[in-house]
Amino acid sequence: MSVFMIIQSKIKNAEKYNQYIDQVSPIVEKYGGYYHVRGEKIQSFGRWQPERIIVIEFQSEDQIQDWLKSPEYAAVAPLREEGADAQAILVEGYQKD
């Protein structure tokens, strides 16, 4: 069953964050991730007012852990940390019986 990583980010240094975006995409794909959402055009229906949302699908939580623990990701993670404040959750996809 697919697992989705949902990330809310608030940009604090656009230059660093853009460098991160450019470099992280091929790493995500190498570890089996697929971007579904990556943007700022958000319509809120309540108090939650995220600046940017990213949704990445993986086939398993193991793939996510492999990506996050990879040396490739470790090399670009400081750009994300300098470029944005982010919060993330993992949620299992829905499987109809």
N, C-alpha and C positions, 0 to 999 in steps of 0.2 A: 504494500500500500504506500502511496506517495506521502511524503512529509513536506510540509511547507514551512519555510522560514519567512516570517513577516517582520519587517524592520521599519521602525519609525526613526527618522533622522532629522536633526536640525543643524543646518550648516553654520559653522562658525569661522571657517577659512575656506572660501570657495576654490582658491588655487590648489590647496592641498587635497581637498575633496575631489576635485576634477581629476587630479593625478591618480588618486585612489581608484576612481571609477574606471579610468582608462586601463589600469593595470589589473584590477580584480576580475573583470569579466572573463578573460581567458582562463583564469585559475578556477573560477566557479564552474565553467563549462568542462574543464579537464576532470573535475571531480564529480561530474554527472549532474550539475545544477542547470536549471533552465529558468530564465527570468520571465515572469508573467506580467509584473508591474514594476515600473521604475520611473517615478515621476512626481511632479508637484501639483498637477491639476487635480485637486481634491475637493469634493463637495461634502461638507459635514452636515450631519443630521442631529446634532447635539452639541455637547460641550467639547468633545474631542476635536482639536484643531491641529492635526499634524501638518508639518511643513512639507515633508517628503515621505513617501511610502515605497517600500521595495518588497516584492513577493517573489521568492525563489522556490522552485519545486525540485526536490530530490527524490530518488526512489527509495531511500532508506535514511534513517538517522545515522547509520554508520557512515554513509557518504558525507553527510554534513560534518561529522566529527573528523573524518579524514581530511576534509577541506580545511576546517578551522585549525587543525594541528599540523598542517603541511608546512614545510619550509618556505614554499612559495608565498603562502598567505602570511606567514610570520614576517616576511620581508616587506609586505605592503601595508600590514595592519597599522603601523605608526602613522601612515598618511591618513587613514580613517580616524584614528584617535585625535590627530591634530586638526582634521578637517571638519569633523561633525560630532555632535553628541548623538548617540544612537541607543535604542532599546530594541531588543528582539525577542520573539517568541517562536516556538515550534508548535505546529499543530498537524495532526494526522489528517489526511484527505478523507473524504467521505466515500465509502464503498457501499453501493446498494446491493442488498442480498438478492 
